[in-house]
Amino acid sequence: NSRVVIIGAGIVGCSLADELTARGWRDVTVLEQGPLAAPGGSTSHAPGLVFRTSPSRALTQYARYTVEKFSSLRHAGQACFLPVGGLEVATTEARRLDLHRKAGLAASWGVEGELVDPARCAELFPMLDPDTVLGGFHTPGDGLARATAACLAQIERASRRGARFLDRHTVTGVEREGGRVTGVVTDRGTFPADHVVSAAGFWGPVVGAMAGVDVPLLPLAHQYAKTAPLSGLEGVGADGVEAVRPILRHQDHDLYYREHLDPTGNGPGRIGIGTYAHRPLPVDPYTILPYDQAPKMPSSLPFTADDFAPSWTETGRLLPTLADSQVEEGFNGVFSFTPDGMPLLGESSAVRGFWLAEAVWVTHSAGAARAVAELMTDGRTTVDSHECDPHRFEKAQRSPAYVRERGERSFVEVYDVIHPLQPPGTGRPLRTSPFYPRQQELGAHFLESGGWERPHWYEANAPLVEELGLRLPERDSWSARHWSPIAAAEARLTREKVALYDMTPLRRLEVTGPGSLAFLQRMTSNNLKKRPGSVTYTLLLDENGGIRSDLTAARLAPDRWQLGANSPADLEWLVRHAPDDVQIRDITSGTCCIGVWGPLARELVQPLTPADFSHEAFGYFKARETYVGHIPVTALRVSYVGELGWELYTEADVGLRLWDTLWEAGQRLGVIAAGRSAFNSLRLEKGYRAWAADMTTEHTPEEAGVGFAVRSAKGDFVGRDALAARGAPARKLVCLTLDDPAAVVMGSEPVHVDGVVAGYVTSASYGYSVGRGVAYAWVPAAAAEPGTPVAVEYFGEKVAATVAAEPLFDPEMARIRR
Ligand code: FAD
């Protein structure tokens, strides 16, 4: 019976105690520095607006669960969720269009909603001047979480199942031994523990420091104010009803609104106004006084009226009747922002048994708590949660300066229209490959991923568009962002000549030791028992048979492997399971990689190397350690773009020289540098899945179309039994081509089958070789037959598409195997 201590009784700590005790955990103690009913963290004054739809599927699923759960929870006879609905309005054309995109996201993730005209907006929220808005998005199932009531209801329930909630206990230390937590020290004694969860809200970094764990979040103040009591809010106050009309968002001015009872509970209602329009107001969590010393609530700082003034003016424009009213009370409330705006959920790799459940909104609280409880109980989550993994930030992304800069940015951008490819506006460049200076010289258009600067295309290739006579369909303004016709030229030359791709950001792990083969056989799905010099595509599955990651495993010597992996979680997972005779190292930062791909790749590389790069001597999915010019390389004959070629790996210090060697030698062949935009098109034409985008732990290999990487006959491995017990897949990842050759979609759009939403797009691009938009999508298995007509909803338009036999390009693999 493991002992769990949860630090913090805000909405996250209370929800987690409830989720854990529901799963049979009995020894659960929640320690809280404040008094239980309203301990003084962010939850104590959260207005509780729940807009569920987000670009993140995980966050949307968390929010759906919060609504479902809080609707069934009751405190003092009342439900903990008020389903008043949600209304987001647009006052700019960009926002109006974005609401169409949002309606698509809602449909993809299972949230009901409809786009409405200005008159309907005013009907739903009568104070609103319809002349100020261009339209809205109405989600009837959104509404208000009664966060304090939800805490109390869950405290009651978890207590009945044996949990202890001890308030006025301030945690001052976390005890550790041998890399594990052993207890929690408070001002009122020490509590032994096998698991400690920090649900300390914006005090997370303070509690993290007690355990020697970085918690990359920034506390920021955010303004919330209430008007004087108003006439015209019929229904509010009657029988204690808190709110009747939908919660309202006016994101063009970073504002949101809800109805409130007046302080007596039976006068006329009033309006609460939240704003993100003010300057970022970072707060040092070490300076926030605990409850017994704070003048008010610790997380409630004095209202700075000047910061609020523009929001009040704008409110008067949108809701003219408020112009006669005034702000009666307001405060600057503190809560957490992370560098990418996502929560931090999971166990620390630095200290075993120390868990983070931080940077979570009330909106996502029940789902986030469920995810942490599932991780603690089963080691996996029902909703794929890789976006919330606390290890997603690399070392270089955890400095206080970075966390502050990006945290402030998250605040500023919280309601902005963000393009899925949009790079962060601050703190760049952070990570660059050794080829960066050459990429700059070639006019690379850089976007960012995992902190890396990644060229998407090179302006130096612009003349090729004319020279190749490329005629490309016009793009709409959204899909034209962070895109250039140059990508089409780069894709064409990869298919016709040869191109250099910077593959440095691809994560690389080195696995060594006498137990390495047995270990990798147990951890992954494909058969790796092959001669040194072999490369195998294999999968990391979880115990349930879900895809944790996919790997390219090169056996370089009997006991030495190089793995091409995905997220930092892969390292974490492997290290956690590795026996003593296996060592695992992340070598990404100290090494680099160039993909040399195209029909002329052999002509380019062969004269530079002493090794035989002929097809006979160096076959497909083989590896060699050799030299290119002066540079020692590990060459892997693999290709994500479907053309002949190699990935050439070397140490970072000689990387630039490798680039220059290939570049100079390639001039006679017309070599170009090519970027991610072309790469993504080429990979989709070949049907190569990208983990995270196309498949996650929620999917099995068979569903995702990577069943070929599972060799059940090889012996036992993680996930094997679970896969064997599964029936036929109910859904499949399929390739769609868009019927109109001019159409493009971007990803995450809903897919309609027989007129109803039945799935969603994972990755999409234009297929320059096939002359059509290509999209991968999850659809019901019944709709997975090639030839099935479907429609992809793009900004409210139904784009006709057809399930295609895959891969679209070179299914015989003739171009790669020669
Ligand atoms: P908290 O509620 O802060 O709980 C953490 C608890 O840990 C605290 O009670 C604290 O006392 C305790 N603690 C910390 N350190 C220690 C220690 N050393 N020892 C013992 N106990 C400790 N979210 C929405 O979804 N919708 C909204 O409309 C919304 N509006 C907001 C408006 C404002 C003005 C603010 C400030 C926030 C708003 N939020 C909203 C965000 C939301 O309130 C928070 O994200 C959420 O409440 C965080 O919950 P939590 O349990 O993680 O943290």
Residues whose N, C-alpha, C, O or C-beta is under 5 A from the ligand:
A	BS01	FAD	I7 G8 A9 G10 I11 V12 G13 L31 E32 Q33 G34 P39 G40 G41 S42 T43 S44 H45 A46 P47 G48 L49 H169 T170 V171 A199 A200 G201 F202 W203 H222 Y224 G333 V334 F335 A357 V360 W361 V362 T363
